[in-house]
Amino acid sequence: PQKTSFHRSQTLGYKNGFAFSRLPTVGIGGERLYVNQLSQAELDELSNVRPTLTYGQAKQAPPSAFIPAHVAFDKKILKFDAYFQEDVPLSAEEHYRIRQVCIYYYLEDDSMSVIEPVVQNSGLPQGKLIRRHQVPKNDHGDHYHWKDLNRGMNITMYGRTYRIVDCDPFTQVFLESQGIELNPPEEMVFDPYTELRRMPMRKYVTPSDFDQLKQFLTYDKQVLRFYAMWDDTDNMFGENRPYIIHYYLADDTVEVREVYKQNDGRDPFPILIKRQRLPKTFTEKKKTFPSCVLEISDQEVLEWYTAKDFAVGKSTTLLGRTFFIYDCDEFTRNFYRDKFGITNFQPVEIKKKPLEEVPQVIPPYNGFGFLEDSLQNCFSLLPKPPRKDIIKMLENHHKVLRYQVALESPNPEDRKRRFILSYFLSNDMISIYEPPVRNSGIIGGKYLGKTRVAKPGSTADNVMYYEPSDLTIGSTIEVFGHRFVITDADEYVLNYMESNAESFPAATLQSLRDHFRPRQVVKETANSDITTVGTSKQELDELISQVQEELKSLNNKNIREAFLQCDEDGSGILDKAKFLALCDSLGVPTKAFLVNKV
């Protein structure tokens, strides 16, 4: 009654992750244990170990060799020959069908498969009817075993009943070794419809006096060759086309082959008529019968083409085409000479009709691109760029002749417009540029890009372009319907033409000299006056400041418009009398000493 602690010692523990039991070290409540308590299992184990402790470890007999089934029965298969009957409901010729199969039983895993040998052109899905697996025997989960198989028995798999009639020798030996008594083998049942199809049809053929076998053995590999022409020039795009006609003596067949030449533009179809017997005369056919599906046979043909129907110099109609035979080879000549006694084999010369030369008509120029570039499209499907004068381009590189031109127009606004015409000596191209003028109402800039300009009246056959000799002072040039008058030129033009005077007409050079002579006189006079008078730069600046002081209070815009109106030809030059009269009308002070100094 005085005991208060009832703890029990721990007898369960873990070592290296595994649970194990151990004997208690103290009793309940920590009392001392006087007896070594052992479990019944330990006592039984000690009783078993006692002989071992006394006499030592006993020697055990080696275990018997164990061979698993997948090793013992590897590649050992039982084969049974069987068949099954299949109904054919929708056929008037057969009501059922017999299909032969082979049943394979695999001993290593007790699986089965059913395979039907494939018959060519049978029209049935044949091959593996049941894949390899353990075939169920009944609804209780049982599977077929090799003990359930025997000859002369029916076996049902998946609703289809197979009749086993025989097995192979390995299967027979295996089953007999296992103590199974085999039934006698049965004969394999064949499909009645297939056997009916294998029976040869009885034919009634009247023997012929002509021996085809003798003809084949005599004339095998002997071919008559004729060279023929087919004249198709009556049709559109027709022509005379050569052909080779082969007549095979072994079976009286005819073949027509086409003759191709290099780069003739035709697709490579060498055979026009394949090797076959060609009919010569047909029987009278009924009009009601569709002749497009008529297969030609001996009943529809009265006469076939033979070697007698081919001769040199004669025409032969084969399937609607008339071929004219103009020659043959040496073997053909010898055959006709020995067989038919024909000796005339003079070849006929075929004269080809000369082709009519169609003149090439070049269409008119449409204005797009350069004329030479557009003309190349008329000569080839893959046009090539026209050739350029490389030497001329290198010699005249960066050499440009500049002219000042005025536009001929009925509009008075266009008459005052001034342009700069640039002639490029490297490629004979012309470009026109209009310098912008403020408050003129016309946008300046590029008027014509670099291009070659043809003269009026040029045609595609005879093209004449503007040259430097055509650009004289006062001459008129027509550029794409616009007329320009040359009013001035650059001094480089005169210097270039004088250095190459042999390449330009004398009239062109003289017109430039006459145009530049007044300027040269003015320059010479100004240079002489400056040298004689000795006007210094300071005196010239004083003169300019005096003139600007006099014109400060005037409207320069009105004065400029008045001067432009008086300058009708646009030369920028007025005579002295007209200049003084215009200044008086505008109220411009014209002091005599200032005018003389200017």
Disulfide bonds with the S-S distance in Angstrom:
none
